[in-house]
Amino acid sequence: MRIDAGMRASAHSDGLLRPTRARIGVLALISVATLLNYMDRAVMGVAAPSLTAELHISPEMMGFIFSAFSWTYAASQIPGGLLLDRLGTRITYAGSLILWSFFTLLHGIAGNVAMLFGFRLALGMAEAPCYPCNSRILSSWFPQDERARANSVYAVGQYAGLAFFSPVLFWVVGSFGWRALFLIAGALGMAFGLLMYARYRDPADSRRVNAAELAYIEAGGGVAIAGKDEKIPFSWANVRKLMGKRQILGASIGQFCGNSTLVFFLTWFPTYLATERGMDWLKSGTFAVLPYIAASAGVLLGGQVSDMLIRRTGSANIGRKLPIVAGLLLASTIVAANFVQSNTLVIAIMSIAFFGQGMVNLGWTLISDVAPRQYIGLTGGVFNLCANLAGIVTPIVVGLIVGQTGSFYFALAFIGILALVGAAAYIFIVGDVRRVELD
């Protein structure tokens, strides 16, 4: 697929005013929302060492508790995408943010495994619309050759935020206990959900965007009037048709594999540092920062390289797939941590692997490029459903391995192999990166 530069240039002619940059403000909103989304997922991993000690939870059971979030998160992707297509981005996003933050807060009052498990299930269901909303916003507000950079900006929040907040999160646990962590995170998210509702509008309804910016977005392949699209009734037949498109199927398999690396870092990584590597709280918090900083760099570099390749080659196939495949190959190097003794080398290896996983986040830009215009929300839901099956499988498999062997050796091998499978999916299944249509 090639971009028509002439169309882009014409957006600045015809006597139009200088384009506004309302999309930058929108990007800032979803960047903070995505940061809160991942912080609310990650606080369980930070709290896990002290939480498991207080509530006497085994590694196998903790694996199921980690996994519970993704059971409902994955199962709610298609309903969340449907809700997005019916209610629109503003109501769906703000409502989701407030609800998931409320359930995060409730974790702080959990007194047993059953309560924790229930709150994790509720959290997963409430967070489900977030990434389909982000995907729709990318398609609505950004021309194609800006989407990867926009994606990298909001996605870097999930990594950079966790990187710089990790020492604070560990400090809160050490100073006030694990319950305070959930109470604080939940309260912050609920407040921002109200701000999201007050500030966000689709392009067609925004008072901050002018006609020149709308023309610029549409000329570059954006769906600038997404809020006026015809509402298509949901059917499982459409889901089957979407999965029958090689672009969506291949990207979904690849993202499942790449997500396994992310899930490991969000769940078991702090425990790995504390138990396998014997680091205390202060060292765990400090060392945990470095892979997240590396992942942030991977997100930013992936977005910059992707858009640069598209501008220079005119090929979305090269611009989108090449950085993702390179990232998955780098993520597979996580297995090398099994063969070194130095904690410094382990953190270096983990940082390289997580850097690669950050580049894989570009899959969300690819899916926004290929999703049928009238099914952007549903496609995002299907994609995220497949990708987040990793959140179900990975914590359980790692927990079982650690519980049965007393080591993370085979767990890291499992993550590395999945990354290689993901690279193969993007190389051999995805095919031409172009917007598909349902028959």
ABEGO torsion letter per residue (X at the ends): XBBBAAAAAAAABGGBBBBBAAAAAAAAAAAAAAAAAAAAAAAAAAAAAAAAAAAGBBAAAAAAAAAAAAAAAAAAAAAAAAAAAAAEAAAAAAAAAAAAAAAAAAAAABABAAAAAAAAAAAAAAAAAAAAAAAAAAAAABBAAAAAAAAAAAAAAAAAAAAAAAAAAAAAAAAAEAAAAAAAAAAAAAAAAAAAAAABBBAAABAABBAAAAAAAAAAGBBAAAAABBBBBBBAAAAAAAAABAAAAAAAAAAAAAAAAAAAAAAAAAAAAAAAAGBBAAAAAAAAAAAAAAAAAAAAAAAAAAAAAAAAAGBAAAAAAAAAAAAAAAAAAAAAAAABABAAAAAAAAAAAAAAAAAAAAAAAAAAAABBAAAAAAAAAAAAAAAAAAAAAAAAAAAAAAAAAGBAAAAAAAAAAAAAAAAAAAAAAAEBBBBBBBX
